[in-house]
Amino acid sequence: MTQPDVSVSLEFTPNPNTLKYGVNRQLLPRGAFNFTKKGEAEKTSPLATQLFSVPGIIGVMLGKDFVTVTKSEEGDWDLVHKSCSSIIEDYLRSDQPLFFEGISLEETLKGGGTEIENKIREILDREIRPAVAMDGGDITFEKFENGVVYLYLQGSCSGCPSSTMTLKMGIETRLREAIPEVQEVVSV
């Protein structure tokens, strides 16, 4: 049996502590799984668990066709890159599932809500998230309350020096333009 052809390409992100690895296959149908603790990964994803074994890794995000890793200040980029690239390539070549049995993608991709919440989700999913994913990040909706949209910044967006500008100048401006009830957008 021949191994499936796997291509992993390194992409730099605006976050100096995060690298994005583009892969030539679909990992998820939509959305992303973000892990900020090794214990979370150990319950959910064997690939993320392996990536957390690399010294210095403090975050892993599995996206539609990419994997983002975030390192601590003490992490060594040479070791992180060589190790993560090999782990991702070997794992995908083995054709193992990304998630442990019983894990549902739908659990993390919340749906439903009010008409305004659904409009917010639609704009995020159609316009914002694909653009943010190009930089190895993701933005997910938490809630809409008293005119304020609460969002989670994940992957390369979490801790990125540009994230405040993206949040206020980009996302907030777009949502306020489309939905008059939106007064502010904040990160949780």
N, C-alpha and C positions, 0 to 999 in steps of 0.2 A: 504494500500500500504506500503510495507516495504522499508526502506531507503537503498540506495545502500551502500555496504560495502566500507568504505574509510579507508585507512591506510596512516598516515603521519609520516615519520621518520626524526628525526633531524640528520643532518650531519654537522660537523665542516668543515670550509674551511681554506685555507692558509691565508685569510684576517681576521685579528682579530676582525673586525667590521662587519662581514657578516656571516650569517647562511644560510644553504641550507636545505630546507625541501623536501625530496623525497616523491612522491605520487605514489600510485599504479594504476595510470591511465594515459593515454596520454592526456596532456593538449593542445598541439600544434602538428601538423604533422611534423614540423621542425622549426628550428630557435628559436628566443626568442623575447619577447617584454620587453624592459627595460624602467623603469620610474625613473627619478631622481627628479621629482617634483610632488607634490600632484595634481596640476592643470592638468598635462598631464594625470594622472590616471583617474581623474574625467571625462575626455572626452572620455576615451577609455575602461576602465575595472572596473566593480563593485568590483571584488575581490581585485585588486590593491588599489582601493580607500579605502576599508575597512582596508587594512593593513597599509595604511598611517595614519589612525586614531589612531594607537598605538603610544603613546608618545615616541619620540626618533627615529622613522623610517624616514630615509632620502632617501631610495632607495628600489625599488621592481623590481624584474625581474621574468617574467613568462617564463619558459622553456618547453621543450618537455614533461618532466615528473617530473618537480621540480619547486619550488618557492624559490627564494633567497631574503632575506631581509638584508638591510644594516642599521645600526644604527649610530647615531651621538655619539661623545665621551660622551655626557651627558646621553645617553640612558641607561636604566637599563636592563641588559641581562635577569634577572629573569622575569621581566614584559614583555619584548619583546618576549621571548620564549613562555611563557604561553599564551599570547594573540595571537600571530601569529599562533601558532600551532592550537589553538581552532578556530580561524577565518578560516583558510584554511580547516580544517576538516569539520566544519559546512557548509561552502560555497559549498564544493564539494559534501557533502551529500545532499544538497538541489537541486543538479542537475541543477543549473542555468547556463546560458551561461557565459563564461569568459569575453566576450566583448559585449559592447553595440551594438545594431542593427546598421548596416551600416559600421562597422569597418572591414577593410579587412586586413588579415594577409599579403597578397602580397604587400601591400603598404610599409611595413617595410623590406621586403626581396627582395631587389633590384636584378634584373637580367640583362642579356644583357651586351654588352660592347665589347671590342676588344678581340682578341684571347688570349692575355696575361692576361687580366682581368678575362676571363673565366677560364683559367688555375689556376690563384690565387684562385678564388672562389671555384673551384673544390678541390684543396688541403686543403683549409680551411674547407670546408664542410665535406670532407671525412676523414681527418686525425686530424686536429687541434681542430675544434669545439667540436667533441665528447669527446676528452680528457679534454678540458677546462670545459665542462659541468659537468664532474664528480666532479669538485670542486665548482660547483654552479655559473659558469661564462659563458660568451659568448664573442666571438670576431667577429666583422662584418667588412666587406670590405667597405671602403669609396671610394678610388680611387687609380689609379696607374699613377704617373706623373714623368717624368725625372728620371726613375730608382728607384723611391721611392714608396713603398706601404704604404698607410695610412689606419690604422685600428682603430676601436673603441673598447675599452676594457669595458665590461659591467658586471653587477652583482658583484660577488666576485672578479673579475679581476680588477675592477676599484678601485684604491687606495691600491691594494694588495702590500705588500713589495716584493713579488716574481715576480711581473708583468714585471719589466724591464728585469730580467733574462729570463723569459719565452719568452718575445718578441724578445730579441736579440739572446740568445743562442738556443732557440727552433725554433720559427717561422721564424725568419730571416734566420737562417742556412738552414732550410728545403726549403724555397722558393728560396733561392739563388742556392741551389743544383739542384732544378728541373727546374728553369727558369733563364737562364744566364742574362737576361735583368734586373733582380732585383738586385739592389745594396744595398738597405737599407730598413728597416721596421721601421715605427714610429707610435706612438699612437697619436690620435687626441682628 
